Amino acid sequence: MSHPNIVFVFGDQHRLCTTGFGGNVQVRSPYMDQMAEEGVVFETTVSNVPVCTPWRAAFLTGQYPLTTGMFMNDVQLPTDRPTFGTVLRDAGYDTAYIGKWHLDGPGRSDFTPPGPRRQGFDFWAVGNCTHDYMDSLYYRDTPEPLHWDGYDVEAQTSMAIDYIQDHDGRKPFAMVMSWGPPHNPYQAVPQKYLDMYPPEEMEIRLNCPEPNREDLSGFYAHVTALDDQLARLGEALEQEGLMDNTIFVYTSDHGDMIGSQGRQRKQHPWDESIHVPFVMRCPGQASTGHRVTSPFNVVDIMPTLLGLAGVSIPDTAEGRDHSPAVRGEPFDGNKAAYTMSIAPFAEFRGQPWRGLRTERYTYTRNLDGPWLLYDNETDPYQIDNLIGQPAYSDLQQRMENLLQAMMAERGDELAPAQVFLDRYGHEVDRVGAVPYRN
């Protein structure tokens, strides 16, 4: 039997709670919801380090950030280990990457030449990092800068559809498409989508003390725009007769607080930051509307996709292959997803933290000690912090023991950021970030 195609699509900064299948009744995401009804949902999908570059590195390598040194934005992914792209290329796949990369160091507008820094992707239409969605820069195989026409999500999807339609079918293909939205700027979206979400009508999450309805309106608008483009892509797969032999995924690198807990953006341990959508259509899946509830971390994505594709998983991968769970076979799952902020920077200048997200609980400690404990079943908005409450002392201790075991397994220590910056040679500016060039 031939290997299936893979179409892996992810948004940037899209939290699970802003999808219909994630429980939001106001946002319009009909195609994502349809994928959830027809396919497989990993209900507890977690962003290990909820910020762009670290997630992307962990996805491609299946390795945790302290293995790769990729725990900051704007650092360059090493070329000395197998990646999702190189493994599939070596297994006989045609490989393609379209959209945002953010893995090639501090030159956000720089050209990534053909070769090892492309990490195994042959077809290439990529900008390292931009959020100018209406005038977005990218490159092909020469240093000549190009720009997507209009809203870059639409143009990138059109190129992806062309790639699918032009593919000769002699080999399977694996395409990754990385969209910039719904990452801010929230208003950089076609007006027709903003018109769907008048700011004054935005429903505010219960844990959001000072809501910005304009931001929420734009965020929702981006999500609906993404949904429309995901539908175009799915329709192209159907029209080409490829859907039944394609692993088709939508997910995100991390979430966005948008005022919940009084915080903004990412790098935080709350669900708005770490809990992301992961929905897929897959050959051989157990059933329509199949749900996997055990925690699924970013490092698990690469080995799981390879397992589903029937491709050997490299020994360097530190995540687990969850393909048995997709097929409905016996699988014990992860006890928890390991989460962390190693060297906070820019919008989050708090203490480093380590934590875990189980199917039910969130537990986090920082340099001062135990910090957060939530029962997400009874307290889905994470309003009641159970740390130090006598009735939950046994639960707190169990979570602490599990966290310590996971840290020991990774050889991790909860230490000040400078310890790890020095260890990996990352130099940062006054806001703790690796300085980048536009």
C-alpha positions as CSV (number, residue, x, y, z in Angstrom):
1,M,0.0,0.0,0.0
2,S,1.3,3.4,-0.9
3,H,2.1,6.0,1.7
4,P,-0.7,8.6,2.2
5,N,-0.2,12.3,1.3
6,I,0.1,14.7,4.2
7,V,-1.4,18.2,4.3
8,F,-0.5,19.9,7.6
9,V,-1.9,23.4,8.1
10,F,-1.4,25.6,11.2
11,G,-2.4,29.0,12.2
12,D,-0.3,31.2,14.5
13,Q,-1.7,32.1,17.9
14,H,-5.1,30.3,17.5
15,R,-6.5,29.1,20.8
16,L,-8.9,26.1,21.0
17,C,-11.6,28.2,22.8
18,T,-12.0,30.3,19.6
19,T,-13.4,27.4,17.5
20,G,-16.9,26.1,17.2
21,F,-15.8,22.5,18.0
22,G,-13.9,23.9,21.0
23,G,-17.1,25.2,22.5
24,N,-17.3,28.8,21.2
25,V,-20.9,29.6,20.0
26,Q,-20.0,33.0,18.6
27,V,-17.1,32.4,16.3
28,R,-17.9,31.0,12.8
29,S,-15.6,28.0,11.9
30,P,-17.9,25.7,10.0
31,Y,-15.2,23.8,8.1
32,M,-13.1,23.2,11.1
33,D,-16.2,22.0,12.9
34,Q,-17.0,19.7,9.9
35,M,-13.5,18.3,10.1
36,A,-14.1,17.6,13.8
37,E,-17.4,15.8,13.0
38,E,-15.9,13.7,10.2
39,G,-12.4,13.2,11.6
40,V,-10.4,13.0,14.7
41,V,-9.9,15.6,17.4
42,F,-7.1,15.5,20.0
43,E,-9.0,17.3,22.7
44,T,-6.1,18.1,25.0
45,T,-3.5,19.3,22.5
46,V,-0.8,21.4,24.3
47,S,1.8,23.8,23.2
48,N,4.9,22.9,25.2
49,V,6.6,26.3,25.0
50,P,3.8,28.5,23.8
51,V,5.6,30.8,21.5
52,C,6.4,30.7,17.8
53,T,10.0,29.5,17.1
54,P,10.2,26.9,19.9
55,W,6.9,25.3,18.8
56,R,8.0,25.1,15.2
57,A,11.3,23.5,16.1
58,A,9.6,21.0,18.4
59,F,7.1,20.1,15.7
60,L,9.8,19.5,13.0
61,T,12.2,17.6,15.2
62,G,10.0,15.9,17.7
63,Q,12.4,17.1,20.3
64,Y,11.9,19.3,23.4
65,P,13.4,22.8,23.5
66,L,16.2,22.0,25.8
67,T,17.4,19.3,23.4
68,T,17.5,21.7,20.5
69,G,18.3,24.9,22.3
70,M,15.2,26.4,20.5
71,F,13.4,28.0,23.5
72,M,13.6,31.6,22.2
73,N,12.2,33.3,19.1
74,D,14.6,34.3,16.3
75,V,17.2,31.6,16.7
76,Q,18.2,29.2,14.0
77,L,17.2,25.6,14.0
78,P,20.3,23.2,13.8
79,T,20.7,21.2,10.6
80,D,22.3,18.2,12.3
81,R,19.3,16.1,13.1
82,P,16.3,14.5,11.3
83,T,13.2,16.6,10.8
84,F,9.7,16.0,9.5
85,G,10.9,17.3,6.1
86,T,14.1,15.3,5.8
87,V,12.5,12.0,7.1
88,L,9.7,12.2,4.6
89,R,11.9,13.3,1.7
90,D,14.2,10.3,2.5
91,A,11.1,8.0,2.5
92,G,10.2,9.0,-1.0
93,Y,7.9,12.0,-0.5
94,D,7.8,15.2,-2.4
95,T,8.0,17.9,0.2
96,A,6.6,21.5,0.3
97,Y,6.5,24.4,2.7
98,I,4.4,27.5,2.2
99,G,4.0,30.5,4.5
100,K,5.7,31.6,7.7
101,W,9.0,29.8,8.8
102,H,10.5,31.7,11.8
103,L,13.3,29.1,12.2
104,D,16.2,30.8,10.4
105,G,17.6,33.2,12.9
106,P,17.2,36.9,13.5
107,G,16.9,38.1,9.9
108,R,13.1,38.1,9.7
109,S,13.1,39.3,6.1
110,D,16.1,37.3,5.0
111,F,16.3,34.7,2.2
112,T,16.7,31.1,3.2
113,P,18.7,29.5,0.4
114,P,18.1,26.0,-0.9
115,G,20.0,23.5,1.2
116,P,20.1,22.2,4.8
117,R,18.5,25.3,6.4
118,R,15.2,24.4,4.6
119,Q,15.1,21.2,6.7
120,G,14.1,18.8,3.9
121,F,11.5,20.9,2.1
122,D,12.0,21.1,-1.7
123,F,9.1,23.2,-2.9
124,W,9.5,26.5,-1.0
125,A,7.4,29.7,-0.8
126,V,8.4,31.1,2.5
127,G,9.0,34.3,4.5
128,N,11.0,33.8,7.7
129,C,8.7,36.0,9.8
130,T,6.2,38.7,8.9
131,H,2.8,39.8,10.2
132,D,2.1,42.3,7.5
133,Y,-0.8,40.2,6.2
134,M,-1.8,42.6,3.4
135,D,1.8,43.0,2.0
136,S,3.5,39.9,3.0
137,L,7.1,39.1,1.9
138,Y,8.3,35.7,0.8
139,Y,10.9,34.0,-1.3
140,R,11.2,31.0,-3.7
141,D,14.6,29.7,-4.8
142,T,16.4,33.0,-5.5
143,P,17.1,36.0,-3.3
144,E,14.5,38.1,-5.2
145,P,11.9,39.2,-2.7
146,L,8.3,38.5,-3.6
147,H,5.0,39.6,-2.1
148,W,1.7,37.7,-1.7
149,D,-1.1,39.4,-3.5
150,G,-3.7,40.7,-1.0
151,Y,-4.5,38.9,2.3
152,D,-1.6,36.4,2.4
153,V,-3.7,33.5,3.8
154,E,-5.8,33.5,0.6
155,A,-2.7,33.8,-1.7
156,Q,-0.8,31.1,0.2
157,T,-3.9,28.8,-0.1
158,S,-4.2,29.4,-3.8
159,M,-0.5,28.4,-4.2
160,A,-1.1,25.3,-2.1
161,I,-4.1,24.3,-4.3
162,D,-2.0,24.8,-7.4
163,Y,0.7,22.6,-5.9
164,I,-1.9,19.8,-5.2
165,Q,-3.4,20.1,-8.7
166,D,-0.1,20.2,-10.5
167,H,1.4,17.3,-8.5
168,D,2.0,14.3,-10.9
169,G,1.1,11.6,-8.4
170,R,4.1,9.5,-9.0
171,K,5.2,10.0,-5.3
172,P,3.2,11.0,-2.3
173,F,3.5,14.6,-1.2
174,A,3.8,16.2,2.2
175,M,2.9,19.9,2.4
176,V,3.1,22.1,5.4
177,M,1.3,25.4,5.2
178,S,1.9,28.0,8.0
179,W,-0.5,30.9,8.2
180,G,0.4,34.1,10.1
181,P,-3.1,34.9,11.5
182,P,-5.0,35.0,13.8
183,H,-1.8,36.4,15.4
184,N,-2.1,40.2,15.9
185,P,-2.4,42.7,14.2
186,Y,-6.0,41.7,14.6
187,Q,-7.5,44.2,12.2
188,A,-5.3,43.2,9.2
189,V,-8.0,41.1,7.7
190,P,-10.4,41.7,4.8
191,Q,-13.3,44.0,5.9
192,K,-16.0,41.5,5.1
193,Y,-14.7,39.4,8.0
194,L,-14.5,42.3,10.4
195,D,-18.1,43.2,9.5
196,M,-19.2,39.7,10.8
197,Y,-18.1,40.6,14.3
198,P,-19.2,44.1,15.5
199,P,-17.0,44.8,18.6
200,E,-20.0,45.8,20.7
201,E,-21.5,42.3,20.2
202,M,-18.4,40.4,21.3
203,E,-19.0,38.0,24.2
204,I,-16.3,38.2,26.8
205,R,-14.8,35.2,28.6
206,L,-15.5,35.1,32.3
207,N,-11.8,35.3,33.2
208,C,-11.2,38.5,31.2
209,P,-11.3,41.5,33.6
210,E,-10.5,44.3,31.1
211,P,-11.7,43.2,27.7
212,N,-10.6,44.7,24.4
213,R,-13.6,44.1,22.1
214,E,-11.8,45.5,19.1
215,D,-9.0,42.9,19.5
216,L,-11.5,40.1,20.0
217,S,-13.5,41.2,16.9
218,G,-10.4,41.1,14.7
219,F,-9.2,37.8,16.2
220,Y,-12.6,36.1,15.4
221,A,-12.5,37.7,11.9
222,H,-9.1,36.1,11.2
223,V,-10.3,32.7,12.4
224,T,-13.3,32.8,10.1
225,A,-11.0,33.9,7.2
226,L,-8.8,30.9,8.0
227,D,-11.8,28.6,8.1
228,D,-12.8,29.7,4.6
229,Q,-9.3,29.0,3.2
230,L,-9.2,25.6,5.0
231,A,-12.5,24.8,3.2
232,R,-11.0,25.8,-0.1
233,L,-8.0,23.5,0.5
234,G,-10.3,20.6,1.6
235,E,-12.5,21.1,-1.5
236,A,-9.4,20.9,-3.7
237,L,-8.4,17.6,-2.1
238,E,-11.9,16.3,-2.7
239,Q,-12.0,17.4,-6.3
240,E,-8.7,15.8,-7.0
241,G,-9.9,12.5,-5.5
242,L,-7.2,12.7,-2.8
243,M,-9.0,13.2,0.5
244,D,-9.4,9.5,1.2
245,N,-5.6,9.0,0.9
246,T,-4.5,12.2,2.7
247,I,-3.7,13.0,6.3
248,F,-5.3,16.4,6.5
249,V,-4.6,18.4,9.7
250,Y,-5.4,21.8,11.1
251,T,-3.8,23.0,14.4
252,S,-1.9,26.0,15.8
253,D,1.5,26.7,17.4
254,H,0.0,28.3,20.6
255,G,-2.9,30.4,21.7
256,D,-3.5,34.1,22.7
257,M,-4.7,35.4,26.1
258,I,-6.5,38.5,24.6
259,G,-7.1,39.8,28.1
260,S,-7.9,36.6,29.9
261,Q,-6.3,36.5,33.4
262,G,-5.4,40.1,32.7
263,R,-2.7,39.0,30.3
264,Q,-1.9,39.3,26.6
265,R,-0.5,37.1,23.9
266,K,1.4,33.9,24.8
267,Q,4.2,32.3,26.9
268,H,1.7,31.9,29.8
269,P,0.6,28.6,31.4
270,W,-3.2,29.2,31.2
271,D,-5.3,27.4,28.6
272,E,-5.8,30.4,26.4
273,S,-2.1,30.3,25.8
274,I,-1.3,26.5,25.8
275,H,-4.5,24.7,24.7
276,V,-4.8,24.6,20.9
277,P,-7.0,23.0,18.3
278,F,-5.9,19.8,16.6
279,V,-8.3,18.3,14.1
280,M,-7.6,15.8,11.3
281,R,-9.1,13.7,8.6
282,C,-7.1,10.5,8.3
283,P,-7.1,7.2,6.3
284,G,-7.7,4.4,8.7
285,Q,-9.1,6.5,11.5
286,A,-11.3,4.7,14.1
287,S,-14.5,6.4,13.2
288,T,-16.1,9.7,12.3
289,G,-16.1,12.2,15.2
290,H,-13.4,10.2,16.9
291,R,-12.0,11.8,20.1
292,V,-8.6,11.3,21.8
293,T,-8.7,12.8,25.2
294,S,-5.3,12.1,26.6
295,P,-2.7,14.9,26.5
296,F,-1.0,15.4,23.1
297,N,2.1,17.6,23.1
298,V,3.8,19.3,20.2
299,V,6.7,16.8,20.3
300,D,4.1,14.0,19.6
301,I,3.0,15.5,16.3
302,M,6.0,14.4,14.1
303,P,6.1,10.8,15.3
304,T,2.3,10.5,15.1
305,L,2.2,11.7,11.5
306,L,5.0,9.4,10.6
307,G,3.3,6.5,12.3
308,L,0.1,7.2,10.4
309,A,2.0,7.5,7.1
310,G,3.9,4.2,7.7
311,V,7.2,5.9,7.8
312,S,10.0,4.9,10.2
313,I,10.3,7.3,13.2
314,P,13.8,8.5,13.9
315,D,15.3,7.5,17.3
316,T,16.0,11.2,17.9
317,A,12.3,12.0,18.3
318,E,11.3,12.5,22.0
319,G,7.6,12.5,21.5
320,R,5.3,9.5,21.3
321,D,3.5,8.0,18.3
322,H,-0.2,8.4,18.9
323,S,-1.3,6.7,15.7
324,P,-2.7,3.7,17.6
325,A,-5.1,6.1,19.3
326,V,-6.2,7.5,15.9
327,R,-6.9,4.0,14.6
328,G,-8.8,3.1,17.8
329,E,-6.3,0.6,19.0
330,P,-5.3,0.1,22.6
331,F,-3.1,3.0,23.7
332,D,-2.2,4.2,27.2
333,G,-1.7,7.8,26.3
334,N,0.4,10.5,28.0
335,K,-0.3,11.1,31.7
336,A,0.4,14.8,31.1
337,A,1.8,17.2,28.6
338,Y,5.0,18.9,29.9
339,T,4.9,22.8,29.6
340,M,7.5,25.5,30.2
341,S,8.8,29.0,29.8
342,I,12.6,28.8,30.0
343,A,13.5,32.4,29.3
344,P,10.5,34.7,29.2
345,F,10.8,37.7,26.9
346,A,9.0,40.6,25.3
347,E,5.3,40.6,26.2
348,F,5.9,38.2,29.2
349,R,8.6,39.3,31.6
350,G,7.6,37.2,34.5
351,Q,9.5,34.3,36.1
352,P,10.4,31.2,34.2
353,W,8.0,28.3,35.0
354,R,7.5,24.6,34.5
355,G,4.2,22.9,34.4
356,L,2.0,20.1,33.2
357,R,-1.5,19.8,31.6
358,T,-3.3,16.5,32.2
359,E,-6.7,15.7,30.8
360,R,-8.2,17.3,33.8
361,Y,-5.7,19.5,35.7
362,T,-3.2,22.3,35.2
363,Y,-0.3,22.6,37.5
364,T,2.6,25.1,37.3
365,R,5.4,26.2,39.5
366,N,7.9,29.1,39.1
367,L,11.0,30.1,40.9
368,D,9.1,30.9,44.1
369,G,7.4,27.5,44.2
370,P,4.0,26.1,43.4
371,W,2.1,28.8,41.5
372,L,-1.1,27.5,39.8
373,L,-3.4,24.5,40.2
374,Y,-6.8,24.3,38.4
375,D,-9.4,21.6,38.0
376,N,-10.3,22.3,34.4
377,E,-13.4,20.0,34.6
378,T,-15.1,22.0,37.3
379,D,-13.4,25.4,36.6
380,P,-12.9,25.6,32.8
381,Y,-12.1,29.4,33.0
382,Q,-9.3,28.7,35.5
383,I,-10.6,31.2,38.0
384,D,-10.1,29.3,41.3
385,N,-6.4,28.7,42.0
386,L,-6.3,25.7,44.3
387,I,-2.6,26.2,45.4
388,G,-2.4,26.1,49.1
389,Q,-6.0,25.1,49.7
390,P,-6.0,22.4,52.4
391,A,-8.7,20.3,50.7
392,Y,-6.5,20.0,47.6
393,S,-3.1,19.3,49.3
394,D,-3.0,15.7,48.2
395,L,-3.8,16.7,44.6
396,Q,-1.2,19.4,44.7
397,Q,1.4,16.9,45.9
398,R,0.5,14.4,43.2
399,M,0.9,17.0,40.6
400,E,4.2,18.2,42.0
401,N,5.5,14.6,42.1
402,L,4.5,14.1,38.5
403,L,6.1,17.4,37.4
404,Q,9.3,16.5,39.2
405,A,9.4,13.1,37.4
406,M,8.9,14.7,34.0
407,M,11.6,17.3,34.7
408,A,14.0,14.5,35.8
409,E,13.2,12.6,32.7
410,R,14.2,15.6,30.6
411,G,17.2,16.5,32.7
412,D,15.5,19.9,33.3
413,E,15.9,22.2,36.2
414,L,13.8,25.2,37.0
415,A,16.5,27.9,37.1
416,P,16.7,31.6,36.2
417,A,16.7,32.4,32.5
418,Q,20.3,33.5,32.4
419,V,21.4,29.9,33.2
420,F,20.0,28.7,30.0
421,L,20.9,31.7,27.9
422,D,24.5,31.2,28.9
423,R,24.3,27.5,28.3
424,Y,23.1,27.9,24.8
425,G,24.9,31.1,23.9
426,H,21.7,33.2,23.3
427,E,22.3,37.0,23.7
428,V,19.2,39.0,24.5
429,D,18.2,42.7,24.6
430,R,16.7,44.8,27.4
431,V,13.3,43.0,27.0
432,G,14.9,39.6,27.2
433,A,14.5,38.8,23.5
434,V,17.0,37.8,20.8
435,P,17.4,41.0,18.8
436,Y,16.0,40.5,15.3
437,R,16.4,42.4,12.0
438,N,13.3,43.3,10.0
